[in-house]
Amino acid sequence: MKVTKILGLGAISMSLMACVTNPVTGRSSLQIANNSEIATMASQEYKTTLSKAKVITGTADANRVKNVGNRIKQAAEKYYTSIGRQSDLANYNWEFNLLQDSQLNAWCMPGGKVAVYTGILPVTKDDNGLAVVMGHEISHALAGHGNERISQAMLAQYGGSILGSSINNAQWASIFQQVYPIGAQVGLLAYGRKQELEADKMGLYLMGMAGYDPRTAPAFWERMEASSKGSAVPQFLSTHPNPSSRIADINEAMPQALEYYKAAGGK
């Protein structure tokens, strides 16, 4: 994998220091990496992941994953277009796949490469529950959380030197491997608490925009928490906020999510 491409070659100038505002949540974050290169590398890793997994196709569950994913994608595209931010989605090439795996997990790589594991389907129960999961993971990608984590790693390791020409290819590779450890799936990046909470909020809004009932979200997270009692914490929850905090934040965002839901025809 050519990790040296992820941030592009050459110097990073001050003009590339970008504070990006999420048009759905209003949160701002520093994202200085090259989104096009990130999407390219994520796509390559996604293909590798699929080649080593059992991809389920043609079943009712596989079709549900694709249908729910496409509805959320279309809702996001409609919203971004309505506010003149459609160019934000230029590097997205969406794919939605169901993988045979007992883990309670799902993820979305930068650029819109989504995987849902069969192990989480009994917890999602229906399309609304699946929309909670997929809306959350899609939000990580749309919010640029991968770029944000890479940018944080760059600044932590090299500080002001990233504004000059002193960062070489080996250093780029080191940064990428810190954020996406060798042998780990790119989609399983460990996000920070602020990023997880933003994905909860944004995912709630997106599922509402797509016509899925956001009021089902708290019950889904309660089921996820219950599923982990007496066993190892699922990867999907490993970096997430505690359940009471998460549900409180979701309920705080619920009125706006319901406005989106009603606008999409929900009751």
C-alpha positions in Angstrom: 0.0 0.0 0.0 1.5 3.3 -1.1 1.0 5.3 2.1 3.2 8.1 0.9 0.4 9.3 -1.4 -2.1 9.9 1.3 -1.1 13.4 2.1 0.4 14.2 -1.3 4.0 15.1 -2.0 5.9 18.2 -1.3 5.4 21.0 1.3 2.2 21.8 3.1 1.8 25.6 3.0 -0.1 27.8 5.3 -2.8 28.1 2.7 -3.6 24.5 3.2 -4.2 24.8 6.9 -8.0 24.3 6.8 -10.5 24.7 9.5 -13.5 22.8 8.2 -17.1 23.5 9.5 -19.5 20.6 9.3 -22.6 21.9 7.5 -24.9 19.5 9.4 -23.7 20.0 13.0 -21.8 23.3 12.9 -18.7 21.7 14.5 -15.3 23.0 13.2 -12.2 20.9 13.0 -8.7 21.2 11.6 -8.3 19.1 8.4 -5.1 19.6 6.5 -4.7 16.3 4.7 -5.7 15.8 1.1 -9.2 14.3 0.9 -8.8 13.0 -2.6 -5.7 11.0 -1.6 -7.3 9.7 1.6 -10.3 8.5 -0.4 -8.0 6.8 -2.9 -6.1 4.9 -0.2 -9.3 4.0 1.6 -10.8 2.6 -1.6 -7.7 0.4 -2.1 -7.9 -0.9 1.4 -11.6 -1.5 1.1 -11.0 -3.7 -2.0 -8.4 -5.6 0.0 -10.8 -6.1 2.9 -13.6 -7.4 0.7 -11.2 -9.8 -1.1 -10.5 -11.4 2.3 -14.1 -11.4 3.6 -17.2 -13.3 2.7 -19.4 -10.7 1.1 -23.1 -11.5 1.2 -25.0 -10.6 -1.9 -28.5 -11.1 -3.2 -30.1 -11.8 0.2 -32.9 -9.8 1.9 -30.3 -8.6 4.5 -27.8 -7.6 1.9 -30.4 -5.7 -0.1 -31.5 -3.9 3.1 -28.0 -2.8 3.7 -27.7 -1.3 0.2 -31.2 0.2 0.3 -30.7 1.9 3.7 -27.3 3.1 2.8 -28.5 4.5 -0.5 -31.3 6.4 1.1 -29.0 8.0 3.6 -26.5 8.8 0.9 -29.3 10.4 -1.2 -30.6 12.4 1.8 -27.1 13.7 2.5 -26.5 14.7 -1.2 -29.9 16.5 -1.2 -29.0 18.4 1.9 -25.5 19.4 0.8 -26.9 20.5 -2.5 -29.6 22.6 -0.9 -26.9 24.6 1.0 -24.5 24.9 -1.9 -21.9 22.5 -0.4 -22.3 19.7 -3.0 -18.6 20.0 -3.8 -17.8 18.6 -0.4 -18.9 15.2 -1.7 -16.8 15.2 -4.8 -14.4 12.5 -3.5 -17.2 10.1 -2.4 -17.8 6.9 -4.4 -20.3 5.0 -2.2 -20.4 1.3 -1.7 -22.5 -0.7 0.8 -21.7 -4.3 1.6 -22.8 -6.9 4.1 -20.0 -9.1 5.4 -20.3 -12.5 7.0 -18.8 -11.9 10.5 -20.1 -12.5 14.0 -18.7 -9.2 15.3 -21.3 -6.5 16.3 -19.8 -4.0 14.1 -20.1 -1.7 11.0 -17.8 1.0 9.6 -17.5 3.5 6.8 -14.1 4.4 5.3 -13.3 7.9 4.1 -14.8 8.3 0.6 -18.0 6.3 1.4 -16.9 2.7 1.6 -19.3 1.0 4.0 -19.3 -2.4 5.5 -21.9 -3.9 7.9 -21.2 -7.2 9.7 -24.0 -9.8 9.9 -23.3 -10.0 13.7 -24.9 -6.6 14.3 -28.2 -7.3 12.4 -29.9 -9.0 15.3 -29.3 -5.8 17.4 -30.5 -3.5 14.6 -33.7 -5.6 14.2 -35.2 -3.5 11.4 -34.5 -0.7 8.9 -34.7 2.0 11.6 -32.1 0.3 13.7 -29.9 -0.3 10.6 -30.3 3.4 9.8 -29.0 4.3 13.2 -25.8 2.3 12.6 -25.3 3.3 9.0 -26.1 7.0 9.6 -23.6 7.0 12.4 -20.8 5.4 10.4 -21.5 7.4 7.2 -21.3 10.6 9.4 -17.8 9.7 10.4 -16.8 9.8 6.7 -18.9 12.9 5.8 -17.5 14.8 8.8 -13.9 14.1 7.7 -13.0 12.4 11.0 -10.3 10.4 9.3 -8.7 13.6 8.0 -9.0 15.2 11.4 -7.2 12.3 13.1 -4.4 12.4 10.5 -4.1 16.1 11.0 -3.9 15.8 14.7 -1.2 13.2 14.4 0.8 15.4 12.0 0.6 18.4 14.4 1.5 16.3 17.4 4.5 14.7 15.8 5.9 17.5 13.7 4.3 20.7 14.9 5.2 23.8 12.9 7.6 21.8 10.7 4.7 20.6 8.6 4.4 24.2 7.2 7.8 23.8 5.6 9.4 21.3 3.3 11.0 19.1 6.0 8.4 16.3 6.0 9.6 13.5 3.9 7.9 10.4 2.5 9.0 8.2 5.4 7.5 10.7 7.8 4.2 10.7 5.8 4.2 6.9 6.0 4.8 7.0 9.8 1.9 9.4 10.3 -0.5 7.2 8.2 0.6 4.1 10.1 0.0 5.8 13.5 -3.6 6.5 12.5 -4.3 3.4 10.5 -2.0 0.7 12.1 -0.6 -1.9 9.7 -2.9 -4.9 9.5 -5.9 -3.1 10.9 -8.9 -2.2 8.7 -9.0 1.4 7.7 -12.7 1.5 8.7 -11.9 0.6 12.3 -10.1 3.8 13.1 -10.5 4.7 16.8 -12.2 8.0 16.9 -12.2 10.5 19.8 -15.2 11.2 22.0 -16.1 14.5 20.3 -16.1 12.7 17.0 -18.3 9.9 18.2 -20.8 12.4 19.7 -20.8 14.3 16.4 -21.4 11.1 14.5 -24.3 10.3 16.8 -25.9 13.7 16.2 -25.2 13.9 12.5 -26.3 10.3 12.0 -29.6 11.1 13.8 -30.2 14.0 11.5 -29.3 12.0 8.4 -31.6 9.1 9.2 -34.4 11.6 9.8 -33.7 13.3 6.4 -33.8 9.8 4.8 -37.2 9.1 6.3 -36.2 6.8 9.2 -37.6 7.4 12.6 -34.9 9.0 14.8 -36.9 8.2 17.9 -35.8 4.6 17.6 -32.1 5.5 18.2 -32.1 5.4 22.0 -33.5 1.9 22.0 -30.9 0.7 19.6 -28.0 2.0 21.7 -29.6 0.4 24.8 -29.7 -2.9 22.9 -26.1 -2.5 21.9 -25.0 -1.9 25.5 -27.0 -4.9 26.7 -25.4 -7.1 24.1 -22.0 -6.4 25.5 -22.7 -7.2 29.1 -20.8 -10.2 30.4 -18.6 -10.3 27.3 -15.9 -8.2 25.6 -17.0 -4.8 24.5 -17.8 -4.8 20.8 -15.4 -2.9 18.6 -18.4 -0.7 17.6 -18.6 0.5 21.2 -14.9 0.5 22.2 -14.3 4.2 21.8 -17.9 5.4 22.2 -19.3 7.5 25.1 -21.0 5.8 28.0 -24.7 4.9 27.3 -26.3 7.4 29.6 -24.2 10.3 28.2 -24.9 9.1 24.6 -28.6 8.8 25.0 -28.8 12.2 26.8 -27.0 13.9 23.9 -29.2 12.0 21.4 -32.4 13.2 23.1 -31.1 16.7 23.1 -30.7 16.6 19.3 -34.0 14.8 18.9 -36.2 17.8 18.2 -34.1 18.9 15.2 -33.9 15.3 14.0 -37.7 15.0 14.1 -38.0 18.2 12.1 -35.9 16.6 9.3 -38.0 13.4 9.7 -41.3 15.2 9.3 -39.9 17.1 6.3 -39.1 13.8 4.7 -42.7 12.6 5.2 -42.4 11.0 8.6 -45.0 11.3 11.4 
